[in-house]
Amino acid sequence: MAQITTQTSAEVTPSDAHDRLIEMWVDGRSPHTQDAYRRYARQFLAHVNRPLHLVTLADIQGWKLTLVGLSPNSQRTAIAAIKSLLTFGHKIGLLPLNVGMPVKQPAAKDCLNERILTELEVQTLIALETHPRNRAILRLLYSAGLRVSELCALTWKDLKVRGDSGQVTAFGKRGKTRTILLSAGVWVELINLRGNAGNDDPVFPSREGDSQGNHLHRSQINRIVLAAAKRAGIKEKVSPHWLRHAHASHSLDRGAPIHLVQQTLGHESVATTSRYLHARPNDSSSLYLPG
């Protein structure tokens, strides 16, 4: 980190230098990812208690031991964040070595199948929602497979008429934009919410607002989905992302081409989309054996 402090070494502390590096590292990521990465980075730095350019592989391995109480997926996320930070620092020339490169991720069970609702559960969850705005949110999360951050950021200029229906344009991860066709039913429910809203107004406004202005905050979406799931008798702690999982699984079950599902969801690789085929297979060699 010495390179960051050479110009104003009398004024810039190691903590200041770390903060600057972290802000450069998280720039351009989603607000949710930024918050998580900052949290993991500061926890790591507090544990090692030394300038980042002096951190050793042994320091990282010692920090990994503090993660034992977390779930395997949380451990993987934390380790991935720190490896990413060290890689970024090395790539831009601020760290002489990337000491995080040899660090291995812990193996984690793929629990995707546990987070996929059935079609009946999704339809019940939507049918029992009587609030027009909340019902439109549930239908859009499921039918378009949007991430919650994408849904929160929508403005009316992102929705366009297409014949008897319409389309929605989502601004997703890593700045990628994709356009998704909507069914006539979902389109009508959305348009009925507009009223006198202008093109730059949020599709789902909130009196509380967030960093983007008066867009509905992701925490409010979480509460809406969780309440709808409980109302439908679903015992698991359902999040908005479960409806995205359901979109992928159900569309593949109904014969949608895997590359089309990949395009709709904005997956970088078709391998990511194929996880849904493995999570809910339609066939297995076990079925060919005698009962």
N, C-alpha and C positions, 0 to 999 in steps of 0.2 A: 504493500500500500504506500510505500515511500514516494512513488511517482506522483500520487495524487497530491501530496503535501509539499512538494518542493517549492512551489511558487509562494505560498503563504504559510510556511511551516510554523511560524510563531502564532498563527491564528487558528489553523485547522487541527483539530484533535483527531486521534484515530477513530473516535465515534462519529465525528463529522464525515470523515473519509468513507467509513462504512455506509453511512446513510446515503451519501452521494452515489456510491457504487450500487447499492440496492435500488435506488430510484432509476438509475440508468438500466439496470437489469429488468425491472418490472415494466418499464415503459412499453406501451402498446398492448399489454395484456388486458384481459377483462378485469373489471373492478373486483370481482370475486377472487380471481386468481392472484391479483396484486395483494389483496388483504392477506390471503393464505401464505403467499411467498414471503411477505414482509414478516409475518409472525414466525414462520419457521426460521428465517435468517436471523432474527434477533434472539430467538431462543438458543440457536446454535452459537452465536457470538457471545452471548452471556455465559454459556457453559465453558467454551474454550478460553475466554477472558484474555485474549491476546490479539494483536493486529492480524488481519486475515493473511497477509503475506508470510507470516511466521507459523501458520497452522500446518501441522504435520498429519500424515496418514494415521498415526497413533491417536492424535486428538479426535479425528473423525470417528475412528473405531470406538473410542471411549464415549463419545456422544451417542453413538448408535445404541449403546447399552442402556441409555436413559429412556429409550423409546419402547422398552420391552412391555410396558403396561398398555401400549396402544394396540389397536387392531392391526392385523397384517397390512390391510390396505392403507391405513393411516401411516404406518411405518414407511411403506413404500413411497407415499406421497411426500413425506418429510425428507427422506433420503434423496428422492429425485429432485426436490427443490434445492437442496444444498449442493448436489452434484452439478445442477444447472448453474447455480451462482458461481461456483468455482470455475466451471468451464467458461462462463461469460467473462469473468475477471482475467482468466488466462488468454482468452481469444483477443481481448482488446489491449493486451500488453501490460495490465496492472499487476498480475500475479506471475512470478517467474516460472512456476510449475503448476500443473493441474493435479493437485494431490488427491482430488476426489475421483479421478479416473479408475483406480483399482477397486473402489468400493463397490461391493456387490449388493444388489437388491434382495431382500428376503423373499422367498417363494410365497405366493399367496393363492389361495383357492379362488377360482373364478366362480363368484356367487351370482352371476348375472341372472341365472334361471330363477333365483329367489326373488328377483325384483321385476318379474314380468307378470302383469295382471292378465287374466283371461279376458276375452272379448265381452263376456257377460258382466264381469266385474266393472270394466270400463263403461259399458253402456248403462249399468245401474248407477254408477258414480255420477254420470252426467245427467241421467234422467231425474234423479232425486234433487238436483240443484235447481232451486226456484228463482234465484237472483239472476236477472238477465246478463249482467256484466260477468258474474262469476261463471255462469254456464258457458258464455262465449269464450272465456279464458280456458276452461277445461276442454272444450271442443277444439280450440285452436292448438293447444299444446299437443293433443292427441292426433288430430287430423294432419297437421303440418309438421309434427315431430320437432317443434322448436325447442331450443334451450331456453331456460327461464330468463337468462340475460337478454336473449334476442327478443322475446315477447315483451319484456319490460321496456325495451328501447323503441318499440314500434311507434311511428307517427302515421297520420292518415295518408301522407304522400307515399308511404310504403305499400299501400293497398290500391290496386288498379282493377277496373272492370275488365272481364274477359267473357264476352258473349253474355250468357245468362248467369254467369258466376263471376269469379274474380281470382286474383292472385295476390300473394304477399311476398315482399322482398325482405329477406333477413340479412343482417350484417353480423356474421359469425366470427368464429375463432380465427386468429391471425389475419384479421381484416378481410376475410373472404365473404363475398356476397353471393347469395343464391336466391332464386325465385321459385316459389312453390304454388302450384295450382290448388285452388280450394273447391270443395263441393258447393253446390248451390245452397244447401242448408246452412253450412257454416258461414258462407258469404252474407246471406240475408241476416243472420243473427248479429254479425259484426256491423253491417251497415245500419241496422236499427239502433245501434248505440251512438251513432255519430252526432246526431242533432245538428247544432250550428258550429261544430268544431272545424277549425281551419286545417289546411294541409300540414302545417308544422306542429299542430297540437298532438299530444300523445293519444294513442288509441285507448289506453287504459290509464286515465289520470288518477291522481291521488291528492287529497288535501294536504297530506303530510309531506309528500314530495321526497326527492332524493337528490343525489349529486347532479343528475341530469335535468333537474327542474321539478316539474310536478308529475313525473312518471310514477306509476305504481312501483313500489320497491319489491325486490325479490322475496323479502321476508313476508310481505303481505300475500304474495302468490303462494308461498309455502303453506301459510295458514289456510288459504282457500282450498288448496288441494287436500291437505290433511283432514280438514273438516268434512269435505265431500266424501273422502274415503271412509271415515268413521260412520258417516250417515249411511253409507252403503254396506256397512257391516264388515268392512275389511280391517282386520286386526293389526296388520303390519303398519309401520310408520311410513306411509306413502309420501313421496316427494314429487315435485313436478317432473323430474327426470324419469320417473317410472312411466309416465305417459309417453315420453319419447321412446323408451324401451318397448312399450306396448305397440307403438306405431310400427317400429322395425319388425318386431316378431310377427304381428298380425298380417302386415302387408306381404311378408315373405311366405307365411302360411297360405295366403290367398293367391300365390303365384306371381307376385310382382318380381320382375327381374332384379337380381341383387345389385347390379350397377345403377339401376334407377333408384333403389332405396339408398344406396351410398350417396348418390347425387342429391336426393331430397334432404337427407340428414346432414350433409356436409362433412362426411367422413373423409379423412385424408387418403385412406387406403381401403380397398374392398375387404382386406383381411379383418378390419375392425367390424365391418358389417357382417361378415361371415360368422362372427361370434354368436349371433342370434340363431343361426342354423344349428350350431353345436349345443346351444343352451336348451333348445326345444326341438330335438330331432324328430322327423316324421317316420324314421325307420331305424332299425338297429339289428345287428346280427343275432342278438339275444332272442328276437322274436322268431327266428328260424329253428330254434332248438325245441325239443319236446318239452311240454309243460312241466 
